[in-house]
Amino acid sequence: MTQEPIVKIEHLSHRYAASWAIRDINIEIAQSGIVGLLGSNGAGKSTTMNILCGCLNQTEGNVFVGGLDIRKQPEEAKKLIGFLPQTAPLYMDFTVDEYLRYCADLRKMSKEEVRPAVEDAKERCGVAHFSDRLIRNLSGGYRQRVGIAQAILHRPRLVVLDEPTNGLDPNQIIEVRALIKEIAADRVVIFSSHILSEVQVLCKEIKMIESGRIVFSDTMDAFNNYVEPHSVLLRMENPPHAAELLQIPGASQVEFLTERQVRLYFSGDQSIADLIIVASVQKGWQLREISLDKSSLDEIFAQLSNHSKKN
């Protein structure tokens, strides 16, 4: 017997007034782990997540969580979902304990469940030592942890996090990443971001949205094929003519940025850097700096959008 997917989104579309925010979104997630939802600002990520979590009724299409239709069986489906929106829904004049107990009441948890669930969520999110502190007196990182705590309080099968590392400092980002990995050990976590590096660090699968449509859906390994370096930046004290650089195996185009700085485009093996270093030593180019360029996120979106249109 085939196991029911935890998330199944079929031909999902939503329109605000005359314009479509998302169009014909199809997503299926069957196993626990972290799935990245990557897209530029305004691409349709938040609309998709708001519909998935039952905060917004779609114009077209169907959404199932654990086999339950989110529109036809909203109360039962929402018991399986934990959601942290981009702006955490925190009450600043509540203590951490008061807020989590309030969230438990909203989720209609039984009185017997509330205390152990609150204690477990606080421990997992590292905020137990702030139980009696007002949320307004917590740092941004700890407020975000409290937001995640309310999302996992009822032990959902699906946790949806919308830009959860936004606005955090580097140390807080590392801590929240570790927390998200721990949460994903036994459930599905959908992690939304417009920052490519965040998704690459955390996710094993990626769904990429651009202009309201899915333009890529595969593993992170498959996605990384699109962000392989395709040019190298060189700074030389005695640079050769472009024709001489083009004689390097794999070189396809040369662009002089300044008198001594050159961008060399290539295809194929990244070992071209080794070939450039050897040639520089042999021919006296006096190479001072060499670095591989990465495709920008905008370039990747454009490549994937064009590929999607052709298929």
N, C-alpha and C positions, 0 to 999 in steps of 0.2 A: 504493500500500500504506500503510495507517494505521500510524503509529509506536506501538510499545508504550509505555504510560504508565510513567514512572519509579516511581510509587507508585500502587497500586490497592488500596483497602481495601473489602471487600464485606460488608455486614451483620455487622459486628464487634460482638460482645458478650462481656463477661467478668463472672463472678460470684465474689465472695469470700464463702465460706460461704453465707448465705441472701440476701445483698443483691447487686444488680447494680451494678458500678462504672461500666460503660458499656453502652449498649444500641443496637444497630442503627446503628453508625457506618459511613458511606459517604464515602470520600474518593478523588479521582483527581487526580493531579498529572502533567502531561505535559511541562512546560517548566522550564528552569532559572530560578532566581530565589529570592526569600525568601517563604515561605508562613508566615503567623502562625497559631499555634494558641493562641487566647485563651480563658481560662476562669478562674473564681474558684478558690481553693484547694479541692481535693477534688472538682472538677468532672469529673475523669476524664482529664485531659491526660497525666499520667505513666503511667497504665495503658495508654493508647493508644500512647504512644511505646515503652514497654517491650515491648509485643507487636510493634510494627512493627520493632523492632530485634532481635527474637528472644530477648529476656531473659525472656519470659513466654509461656506457651502459652495462647491464647485459649479460652474456653468454646465460642463459636460464631463462624462467619464465616471469611473468607479474607483473607490479606494477601499481595500480590505486590510484589516490588521488582525492577524491570527484567524483568518477566515471570516471575520465579522465585517459587515458593510458599515463603514463609519457613518453613513447618512441614515441608514435604516435601523441600525442598532447602536446609536451613539454612546449610551451609558455603558453598555457592556464592552464596547470596543475601547473606550477611553480608560477603562480599568487596566488595559494592557499597555498604555502609553504614558511615558513621562516626558515633559516638554519644558525646555528652558529657552524662552524667546531671546531675541538679541538684547532687549532690555529686560533684565531679570525682574519678575513681578514681586518685588520686596516691599514690606511695610516697615519703614525706617524706625517707627516708634515701638515696634515689637522687639522683644528679646528673641534670640535664636530659638529657644524652646517654645515660646509663645507662637512664633511664626510657623514652626514645623507642626505643632499641634493643630493650629488653625488650618494648615494645608491638608492634614490628615482628616479633619472634619469635612472639608470641602470634597474630599475623595470618598466620603461615606465609609471610612474604615471603622470597624467595630472598636468599642472601648478597650477590649482586651488586646487588640492589635497595636493600638496607637503608641503606648510607651515603648515596647521593644523595637518597633519600627523607627521611632524618632531616635532612640539611642543608637541603633545600628547605622542609620543614615549619617548621624553626626560623627560617629567613629570612622566610617568609611571616607567621609569628606574632610576629616581632620579639623572639625570645629567643635568638638565636645568640650574643650576647655573654655569656649566662649558661650556656653549654654545660657548664662544669665546676662549677657552683654547686649545692649541695644544694637540693632543692625546698623543704625546710622554711625555708630562708633567703630565699626569694622573697616579695615582697609578694603580697597577694590578687589584684591585677590580673594579675601575671605568672604566678601559679599557674594562673589561668583561661586565660591564653594557652597554657601548656603543655598544659592539658586539651584545648584546641581543636586544638593541634598533633597530639596523638595521634589525634584524630578524623579529620584529613585526611591522615595519614601515608601511607596506602595509596592515595591519590587516588580516593576513592569517588565514585560518582555521586550519592549522597544523604548529606547531613550533618544529623543531628538534634541540636538543642541545647535542653536543658531548663533554662529560667530562667538563661541564661548570664551575665546582668548582675546577678544577685541578690547583694547584699552589697558591691558595688563602689562606690567613691566617684564623684562626677560626672565627673571627668577620665578615670578608668578606663572608665566606661561609654561615653564618647565614643570612646575608643580601640578598645574591643571592638566597638562598632557598626561602625566603619570596617573592621575586620578581617572581620567577618561579611559586609559588602557585597562585599568583595574576593573572599572565598571563593565567594560565590553567583554570580559572573560566569559560571562555566562548569559549574554543577551546581545541584541542588535543595538548598536549606537549609530545614528546618522549624524555626522559632523559636518556642518555647513561652514564654508569660508570662501572669501574672495582671494585669500593668500595661498598661492600654490605651495610654498614651502611647508605651511601648516598641514595641509592635506597629505603631502608626501611623507612627512614624519610619522603621521598617525595611522593612515588608512591602508587597508589591503585591497579595497575595491574603490572605484571612483565613478561617479556619475557627474557628467559635466553639462551644465546648462548655459546656453547663450541665446539671447533674444527669445526667451521663452520656450526653447526646444532643447531636448537632449541631443547633444552633438557627439558624445562619447560615453560608453558604458562598458567597462572592462576592469581588469586587474590593474594595480598600480604599476606592475612590471610592464604591462602592455602600454600604459600611458607614457611611461618614461622613454619609450622609443621616440615620442614626439618632442621631447625636450633635450635630446642629445645635442651637444655643441655642434655648430655647423660653420663657425668662424673662429679665428684666433687673432688676438690683438698683440701686436709687436711694437716694441720701441727699440730703435737701433741708432747708434751714433753714426754709422756709415752705411745707410740703407742702399741696396742695389736698385736697379730699374725694375719696373713691374714685370717685364718679360723674363728676367732672371728668376724672380720669385715664382712665376708660373711654371717653371721647369721642375719645381718640387713635386714629386708624385702625389696626386690627389688634389693639388691646388686648382681652383676653378676660376677665381676672380680676385683682383687686388684693388684695394681702395686706400689711397693715401689720405689720412685724416689731417696730418701736419707734415712738416718736412721730415720728421724722424719717426712719426707714429703711423703704423700701417695696420689695416684690417685685411686679413687673408681668409677668403672663403674656401672651404674644401668639402669634398664628399668622401665617404668611406671611412677608413680607419682613423681613430684619434691619434695614432702614433705619428701623425704629421708633425707634432710638436718636437719629437725626437729628431726627425729629419731636418727641421728648421735649425735646431741647435747645432747639429753636425755641420750643416752647410755654412752657418754663421762662423763657426770656428775655422773651417777650411778656407773661406773666402773673405774673412776679415770684415764682416758686417757689424761687428761689435754690438751684439744683441744684449740689451740691458734689462728687458722685461718681456715676458710672454705669458699670456693668460687666455684660457678658453672662454668664449662667449657662450651663454645659454640663450635659447629662444625666449623672448619675452612672453608673458602671459597673453598679451594681445595678439602676438604672432601665432601662438598655439590655438587660440580661439578661432582666428581666421582660417588656419589650416584645417582644423576639425570641422568648422562650419562649411567650408567648401567641399570637404570630403563627404559630409553628411548630405549635402544637396545633390551630389553626383549619384549617391546610392538610392 
